[in-house]
Amino acid sequence: MRRGSHSFPGSDHLGILVMLVLVLVACGASAQTPQVARSKLTGTSWQLVRIEGPGGKAVTPSETTKYTIEFQTDDRVSARIDCNGGRGRWKSTGASQIEFGPLALTRVQCPAGSLHDRVVKDWQSIRSYAIRENHLFLSLTAGGGTYEFRPLPPTEPVTSAVASVGPVTYQCTGSGNRNGTLQATFYQTQPAMMLVEHEGKTRPAFAVPAASGAKYVAKDLVFWETRGEASVLWAGIELKCRRR
């Protein structure tokens, strides 16, 4: 051994182990970021306070409880947008990042002066969020504006503004062992409407005349139920479903 050079048994392995631990810690911290976002928002409910446009011009809803949003478990979201209610999904892929999927809404015509159309148009353009002084701020892409919400009191849960039944859970079987569950919420609109959740997607369908039972039809969806059993055509896949 040369003088001044010291080698201890196992030192090389120890160095490699330390490096691996540091890498795993760094990866773990990165992987936890979306989960942290979900933990902050999941189970919270908010009501709209104001909308600030790209030029700084702000508008406020006439009734804040007519514009609400609830972050549910399983990355689901419920919303009331004036006279309509809907459900969809949301995700966070990084710190302060948020995206909303398509929102399946009821089709009630809201009165003049409603912010309904603006909110629906902006829904899928929201890309970031922040919580400051107990208010939630949802910001659109490219400086398109910001929605400011305050917490919804526990005594005022998010409502759809339309009478509904459900969600009702169905156990389904299909070709190629495509077994699973399906959830449906039935809304008392004119025409009657339902929202169907399956395989992480939400689709609306509307009632049509049927020889028996209740039948709902939309693009990529047919739902026909009689006495608790439903024949479903979901994106070209036939399913046989039974109420739980």
C-alpha positions in Angstrom: 0.0 0.0 0.0 1.3 3.4 -0.9 1.8 5.9 1.9 -1.0 8.4 2.3 -3.5 6.2 0.5 -6.0 4.6 2.9 -8.5 2.0 1.9 -11.0 0.7 4.5 -12.8 -2.6 4.1 -16.2 -2.1 2.6 -15.7 1.6 2.0 -16.5 1.3 -1.7 -19.7 -0.5 -1.0 -20.6 2.1 1.7 -20.2 4.9 -0.8 -22.4 3.2 -3.4 -25.0 2.6 -0.7 -25.1 6.2 0.3 -25.5 7.3 -3.3 -28.3 4.9 -3.8 -30.1 6.2 -0.7 -29.7 9.8 -1.9 -31.1 8.9 -5.3 -34.1 7.0 -3.8 -34.9 9.9 -1.4 -34.8 12.4 -4.3 -37.0 10.2 -6.4 -39.4 9.7 -3.5 -39.7 13.4 -2.9 -40.4 13.9 -6.6 -43.0 11.1 -6.8 -44.8 12.5 -3.7 -45.5 15.9 -5.3 -48.8 15.0 -7.0 -49.9 13.1 -3.9 -49.2 16.2 -1.8 -51.4 18.2 -4.1 -54.2 15.6 -3.9 -54.0 15.6 -0.2 -54.4 19.3 0.0 -57.5 19.4 -2.2 -59.2 16.1 -1.8 -62.3 16.4 0.4 -62.5 20.2 0.1 -65.4 22.3 -1.2 -65.3 25.9 -2.5 -67.6 28.6 -3.7 -66.7 31.2 -6.3 -65.9 34.7 -5.1 -64.6 36.5 -8.2 -63.2 36.0 -11.7 -60.3 38.2 -12.8 -59.8 38.4 -16.5 -56.4 38.8 -18.3 -56.8 42.6 -18.3 -57.4 42.8 -14.6 -61.2 43.3 -15.0 -63.1 41.4 -12.3 -66.6 40.0 -12.2 -68.4 38.6 -9.2 -71.3 36.1 -9.2 -74.7 37.3 -7.9 -74.8 34.3 -5.6 -71.6 32.6 -4.7 -73.3 29.3 -3.7 -74.5 28.9 -7.3 -70.9 28.3 -8.4 -69.2 25.6 -6.3 -66.7 22.9 -6.7 -65.9 19.8 -4.6 -62.7 17.7 -4.9 -63.8 14.2 -4.1 -61.8 11.0 -3.7 -60.5 8.9 -6.6 -59.6 12.2 -8.5 -63.3 13.0 -9.1 -64.8 16.4 -9.0 -68.4 17.7 -8.6 -69.4 21.2 -9.6 -72.4 23.4 -9.7 -72.3 26.1 -12.4 -75.4 28.3 -11.8 -78.4 26.2 -12.9 -76.5 23.1 -14.0 -74.5 20.5 -12.1 -71.9 18.1 -13.3 -69.2 15.6 -12.6 -65.7 15.0 -14.0 -62.2 14.2 -13.0 -59.1 16.2 -12.1 -55.4 15.5 -11.8 -52.2 17.1 -10.5 -48.9 16.1 -12.1 -46.7 18.5 -10.1 -46.5 21.2 -7.4 -49.2 23.8 -8.0 -50.3 22.1 -11.2 -53.9 21.0 -11.9 -56.0 19.9 -14.9 -59.7 19.2 -15.3 -61.1 16.6 -17.6 -64.3 17.1 -19.6 -67.2 18.0 -17.3 -70.5 16.1 -17.9 -73.2 18.7 -17.3 -76.9 18.9 -17.2 -78.6 21.0 -19.9 -80.8 23.5 -18.2 -80.9 27.0 -19.8 -79.6 29.4 -17.3 -81.0 33.0 -17.0 -79.5 36.1 -18.7 -76.5 37.4 -16.9 -75.3 34.0 -15.8 -71.6 33.2 -15.7 -72.4 29.7 -16.8 -71.0 29.8 -20.3 -67.8 31.5 -19.3 -67.0 29.0 -16.6 -67.8 26.1 -18.9 -65.5 27.6 -21.6 -62.6 28.1 -19.2 -63.0 24.8 -17.4 -60.4 22.8 -19.3 -58.0 25.7 -19.7 -57.2 25.8 -15.9 -53.6 24.7 -15.4 -52.4 25.9 -11.9 -53.7 26.4 -8.4 -52.6 28.1 -5.2 -54.1 28.4 -1.7 -53.5 31.7 -0.1 -55.1 33.0 3.1 -57.6 30.1 3.0 -58.7 31.0 -0.6 -58.3 28.8 -3.6 -57.0 30.4 -6.8 -57.3 28.5 -10.1 -55.4 30.1 -13.0 -55.9 29.6 -16.7 -53.1 29.1 -19.3 -51.2 32.0 -20.8 -52.4 34.6 -18.3 -56.0 33.9 -19.3 -57.3 34.9 -15.9 -57.9 33.6 -12.4 -60.8 32.2 -10.5 -60.9 32.9 -6.8 -62.8 30.6 -4.4 -63.4 30.6 -0.6 -64.3 27.5 1.5 -67.9 26.3 1.3 -69.3 26.1 4.8 -69.8 22.4 6.0 -73.5 23.0 6.2 -73.7 23.9 2.5 -72.6 20.9 0.5 -72.2 21.1 -3.3 -75.5 20.6 -5.0 -76.3 20.0 -8.6 -79.2 22.5 -8.7 -81.2 19.7 -10.3 -83.0 16.8 -8.5 -81.1 13.5 -9.0 -80.9 9.9 -7.9 -77.5 8.2 -7.3 -74.8 7.5 -8.0 -76.1 4.0 -8.4 -73.5 1.2 -8.7 -73.8 -1.6 -11.3 -71.7 -4.8 -11.5 -70.9 -5.4 -15.2 -69.5 -8.2 -17.3 -68.4 -8.0 -20.9 -66.5 -9.7 -23.7 -62.8 -10.5 -23.2 -63.2 -10.6 -19.4 -64.0 -6.9 -19.3 -65.6 -7.1 -15.8 -65.9 -4.1 -13.5 -68.3 -1.6 -12.0 -70.2 1.3 -13.5 -71.8 4.2 -11.7 -74.8 6.1 -12.9 -76.5 9.3 -11.7 -80.0 10.1 -13.0 -81.1 13.7 -13.3 -84.7 14.9 -13.5 -84.2 17.3 -16.4 -86.2 17.7 -19.6 -85.3 15.4 -21.3 -84.1 13.2 -18.5 -80.3 12.9 -18.3 -77.8 10.5 -16.7 -74.1 10.6 -16.1 -72.2 7.4 -16.4 -68.8 6.7 -14.9 -66.8 3.8 -16.2 -63.1 3.1 -16.6 -62.1 6.5 -15.3 -64.3 8.4 -17.8 -67.6 10.2 -17.3 -70.2 10.5 -20.1 -73.6 12.1 -20.3 -76.6 10.5 -22.0 -80.2 11.6 -22.6 -83.5 9.7 -22.4 -85.2 8.5 -25.6 -88.4 6.5 -26.0 -88.2 2.8 -25.3 -90.5 -0.2 -25.5 -89.8 -0.9 -21.9 -87.7 0.4 -19.0 -85.5 3.5 -19.4 -83.2 4.1 -22.3 -80.4 6.7 -22.6 -78.4 7.4 -25.7 -75.3 9.5 -26.5 -72.1 9.3 -28.6 -70.3 6.1 -27.7 -72.9 5.2 -25.1 -76.3 3.4 -25.0 -77.8 2.5 -21.6 -81.0 0.5 -21.5 -82.3 -0.7 -18.1 -85.2 -2.9 -17.3 -86.0 -4.1 -13.7 -82.5 -3.5 -12.4 -80.7 -5.1 -15.3 -79.0 -2.9 -17.9 -77.6 -3.5 -21.4 -74.8 -1.1 -22.0 -72.9 -0.2 -25.1 -69.7 1.6 -24.0 -67.4 2.8 -26.8 -68.4 -0.2 -28.9 -68.1 -2.7 -26.0 -71.3 -4.6 -24.9 -71.8 -4.9 -21.2 -74.4 -6.7 -19.1 -74.9 -4.9 -15.8 -76.9 -5.5 -12.7 -77.7 -3.1 -9.9 -75.8 -3.8 -6.6 
